[in-house]
């Protein structure tokens, strides 16, 4: 992973009675075929917030999950078509539930049984994902600016200076989150980046209407090194965690990944248009999603449908030049 690589996330939402699931894929260089991380996020109010007063904004818990190998493999085959992802999730889960030819025939015909749909929403998702233990994130309305110092670090300042200028931040209301584990982070086994390697993860998040900042860093907890003193010191290794652990990924200057919204993904089958939904809806209409471009300057990052080879080369060369 290079600090200059561009990561873009496609996100979709599927509501549940008690929680909400979000599918996300992160990829390099504006190329959805170069996905380096799939995640499924489950958002819900923790029990401590469910009894809060009406005027109090609750803390929202976000649990991180990896995908099962068969589900991830299926989504990679349609990586440039995120509007189909929830159909693929449904089919993978449904195929795992089939026990006889009659059920298989119903599934092949696209019949959406309301009881199965409710089961999928309440318990089914948990069977095709695996939780990343210790990595829960809390979106807290009473956030501490000192924990989110990356908000005031500019990637364009050579002296690593900070600014408290609100004008430097995206406009509008914002939400901010930290790991429940706190500043010490959490150790997980790497699956995609360095299979079999333990990685200490530290993460803070900030979300606006049109931007998502991710201050994600990974360290090697099994090695201790001396900190690199300068860019000319080829013998040293950057650390940055204060405990001598070398970086595995992340920005060494405290600058977060800054993702801009390129499109909205909307439901094409709204309940008000189908009062008995999902009783009389098939899989195709119930899980029909539509992508709407909201940032034409960056739509080239969504895949080959949105660019020519010449435009892609021009854009990536411009990014590489800007990073020199």
C-alpha positions in Angstrom: 0.0 0.0 0.0 1.4 3.4 -1.0 0.3 6.7 0.6 -0.3 8.1 -2.9 -2.7 5.4 -4.0 -6.3 6.6 -4.4 -9.0 4.7 -2.5 -12.6 5.0 -3.4 -15.6 3.4 -1.6 -18.9 2.2 -3.1 -21.5 2.0 -0.4 -25.1 0.7 -0.3 -27.6 0.4 2.4 -30.1 -2.3 3.3 -32.4 -1.6 6.2 -33.3 -4.0 9.1 -35.9 -3.5 11.9 -33.2 -3.1 14.6 -30.1 -2.2 12.5 -28.8 -1.2 9.2 -26.2 -3.0 7.0 -23.8 -1.2 4.7 -21.7 -2.9 2.0 -18.4 -1.2 1.1 -15.6 -1.9 -1.3 -12.3 0.1 -1.2 -10.1 0.1 -4.3 -6.9 1.6 -5.7 -6.4 4.2 -8.4 -10.0 4.7 -9.4 -10.3 1.1 -10.6 -13.1 -1.0 -9.1 -11.3 -4.1 -10.3 -8.5 -3.5 -7.9 -10.4 -3.9 -4.7 -8.2 -4.3 -1.7 -10.9 -4.5 1.0 -14.5 -5.5 1.3 -16.4 -4.7 4.4 -19.9 -5.2 5.8 -20.9 -2.6 8.4 -23.8 -3.2 10.9 -25.0 0.1 12.5 -27.2 0.1 15.5 -27.9 1.9 18.8 -26.2 0.1 21.7 -28.4 -0.9 24.6 -27.1 2.0 26.7 -28.5 4.5 24.2 -31.9 2.9 23.6 -33.4 4.4 26.8 -31.9 7.9 26.2 -34.2 10.9 26.4 -36.0 12.1 23.3 -33.8 15.2 23.0 -30.5 13.3 23.3 -28.8 12.1 20.1 -27.8 8.5 20.7 -24.4 6.9 20.1 -24.4 4.6 17.1 -22.4 1.5 17.1 -20.8 0.2 13.9 -19.6 -3.4 13.8 -17.1 -4.3 11.2 -17.4 -7.6 9.3 -15.4 -9.4 6.6 -17.3 -11.3 3.9 -17.4 -15.0 3.5 -15.2 -16.3 0.7 -18.0 -17.3 -1.6 -19.8 -13.9 -1.1 -16.6 -11.9 -1.7 -15.8 -14.0 -4.8 -19.3 -13.3 -6.2 -19.1 -9.6 -5.5 -15.7 -9.4 -7.2 -17.3 -10.7 -10.4 -19.6 -7.6 -10.5 -17.2 -5.1 -8.8 -18.2 -2.3 -11.2 -21.9 -2.9 -10.6 -22.6 -2.1 -7.0 -26.4 -1.8 -7.7 -26.4 -5.6 -8.0 -24.5 -6.4 -4.8 -27.5 -6.8 -2.6 -29.1 -9.2 -5.1 -25.8 -11.2 -5.0 -25.9 -11.2 -1.2 -29.4 -12.5 -1.2 -28.7 -15.2 -3.7 -25.6 -16.4 -1.9 -27.5 -16.6 1.4 -30.6 -18.1 -0.2 -28.5 -20.8 -1.9 -27.0 -21.8 1.4 -30.6 -22.3 2.8 -31.9 -24.5 0.0 -32.8 -28.1 1.0 -34.9 -29.5 -1.8 -35.7 -29.1 -5.5 -38.9 -27.2 -4.9 -37.1 -24.5 -2.9 -34.4 -24.4 -5.7 -37.2 -24.0 -8.3 -38.7 -21.1 -6.3 -35.4 -19.4 -6.0 -34.6 -19.8 -9.7 -38.0 -18.2 -10.5 -37.1 -15.2 -8.4 -40.0 -15.6 -5.9 -39.4 -13.6 -2.7 -41.0 -15.2 0.3 -41.8 -12.7 3.0 -40.8 -15.0 5.8 -37.5 -15.7 4.2 -37.0 -12.0 3.5 -37.5 -11.2 7.2 -35.2 -14.0 8.2 -32.5 -12.6 5.8 -32.9 -9.2 7.4 -32.8 -10.3 11.0 -30.4 -13.2 11.1 -29.4 -14.1 7.5 -26.7 -11.5 7.0 -24.7 -12.8 10.0 -24.3 -16.1 8.3 -22.4 -14.7 5.3 -20.1 -12.3 7.2 -17.7 -12.6 10.1 -17.2 -9.9 12.8 -13.8 -8.3 13.3 -13.7 -8.6 17.1 -12.5 -5.6 19.0 -12.9 -3.3 16.1 -16.3 -1.7 16.9 -16.6 2.0 16.0 -18.8 4.4 18.0 -20.3 7.5 16.3 -20.7 9.8 19.2 -22.4 13.2 18.9 -20.3 14.4 21.9 -17.0 13.9 20.0 -13.7 15.2 21.3 -11.8 17.4 18.7 -8.5 16.5 20.3 -9.0 12.9 19.2 -9.6 14.0 15.7 -6.6 16.2 15.2 -6.3 15.0 11.6 -9.1 17.4 10.8 -6.7 20.2 11.1 -3.6 18.7 9.4 -3.0 19.9 5.8 -1.5 17.6 3.2 -0.1 20.6 1.5 2.0 22.0 4.4 5.7 20.9 4.3 6.2 21.8 8.0 3.4 19.4 9.2 1.6 22.5 10.7 -1.9 22.4 11.9 -4.7 24.9 11.4 -8.0 25.4 13.3 -9.6 27.2 10.3 -13.1 25.8 10.0 -13.1 26.9 6.3 -10.6 24.2 5.6 -13.2 21.5 6.5 -16.0 20.4 4.2 -19.2 22.4 4.7 -22.3 21.4 6.6 -23.0 19.1 9.5 -20.6 16.3 10.4 -20.4 13.1 12.4 -17.3 11.7 14.0 -16.3 8.3 15.3 -13.6 6.5 17.1 -12.8 2.9 17.9 -14.4 1.6 21.1 -10.9 0.2 21.9 -9.7 3.7 22.2 -6.3 5.1 21.2 -4.6 1.7 21.9 -6.3 0.3 18.8 -7.0 -3.4 18.2 -5.0 -6.3 16.8 -6.5 -8.4 14.0 -5.2 -11.0 11.6 -4.8 -9.6 8.2 -6.8 -11.3 5.5 -6.2 -9.5 2.2 -3.3 -7.1 2.7 -0.7 -9.5 4.3 -2.4 -12.8 4.8 -1.4 -14.4 8.1 0.1 -11.3 9.5 -1.1 -9.6 12.7 -1.8 -5.9 12.3 -2.6 -3.3 15.0 -5.4 -1.0 13.7 -6.0 2.5 14.8 -8.8 4.4 13.2 -10.9 7.6 13.5 -13.7 8.6 11.1 -15.4 11.9 10.0 -18.4 12.0 7.7 -20.1 14.9 5.9 -22.8 14.9 3.3 -20.4 14.7 0.4 -17.1 13.6 2.1 -15.8 10.8 4.2 -12.4 11.1 6.0 -10.8 7.9 7.2 -7.7 8.2 9.5 -6.9 4.5 9.2 -3.4 3.3 10.2 -2.0 -0.1 10.5 1.2 -1.1 12.5 3.2 -4.3 12.9 2.8 -5.2 16.6 5.5 -7.9 16.3 8.4 -5.7 15.5 10.0 -2.7 17.2 12.3 -0.4 15.2 14.0 3.0 15.5 12.0 5.9 14.0 13.2 7.3 10.7 14.6 10.8 11.3 14.2 12.2 7.8 13.4 11.4 4.2 17.1 11.1 3.5 17.6 8.5 6.2 17.2 5.3 4.2 18.3 3.1 7.1 15.4 4.1 9.4 11.8 3.2 9.2 8.9 5.5 9.9 6.9 4.6 13.0 4.5 7.1 14.4 2.6 5.3 17.0 5.0 6.3 19.8 5.8 2.7 20.7 8.3 1.8 18.0 6.0 -0.2 15.8 6.6 0.3 12.0 3.8 1.3 9.7 2.1 -1.3 7.5 -0.2 1.2 5.9 -1.6 4.7 6.5 -0.4 8.3 6.2 2.7 8.9 8.3 2.0 12.7 8.6 -1.5 12.2 10.1 -3.4 13.1 6.9 -6.5 11.0 6.5 -7.8 9.4 3.4 -10.3 11.9 2.0 -13.1 10.2 0.0 -15.5 12.4 -2.0 -19.0 11.2 -2.9 -19.3 10.5 -6.6 -22.8 8.9 -6.7 -25.9 8.1 -4.7 -27.4 4.6 -4.7 -31.1 4.8 -4.4 -33.9 2.2 -4.0 -35.8 1.8 -7.3 -38.7 0.0 -5.5 -40.1 2.2 -2.9 -42.7 0.9 -0.4 -45.2 3.7 -1.1 -45.2 2.4 -4.7 -45.8 -1.1 -3.5 -48.0 -1.0 -0.4 -47.8 -4.8 0.1 -44.0 -4.9 -0.4 -42.3 -7.3 -0.1 -45.4 -9.7 -0.2 -46.1 -9.2 -3.9 -42.6 -8.3 -5.0 -40.0 -10.5 -6.7 -36.3 -10.4 -5.9 -35.6 -8.2 -9.0 -38.0 -5.4 -8.0 -37.4 -5.6 -4.2 -33.7 -5.3 -4.5 -33.7 -2.9 -7.5 -31.2 -0.1 -7.0 -30.3 2.9 -9.1 -27.0 4.9 -9.3 -27.2 8.6 -9.7 -24.0 10.6 -10.4 -23.5 13.6 -8.1 -19.9 14.5 -9.0 -19.2 14.3 -12.7 -15.6 15.3 -12.2 -14.8 12.0 -10.4 -17.2 9.6 -12.2 -14.2 8.3 -14.1 -13.3 6.5 -10.9 -16.5 4.3 -11.1 -15.2 1.9 -13.8 -14.9 1.4 -17.5 -18.5 2.4 -18.2 -17.7 5.9 -17.1 -14.4 6.5 -19.0 -12.4 5.8 -22.0 -8.9 4.2 -21.7 -7.4 7.5 -22.8 -9.2 9.4 -20.1 -8.2 6.9 -17.5 -4.6 7.2 -18.5 -4.8 11.0 -18.5 -6.4 11.1 -15.0 -4.0 8.6 -13.4 -0.9 10.3 -14.9 -2.2 13.6 -13.4 -2.5 12.1 -10.0 1.0 10.6 -10.1 2.4 13.9 -11.2 0.7 15.7 -8.4 2.2 13.3 -5.9 5.8 13.8 -7.1 
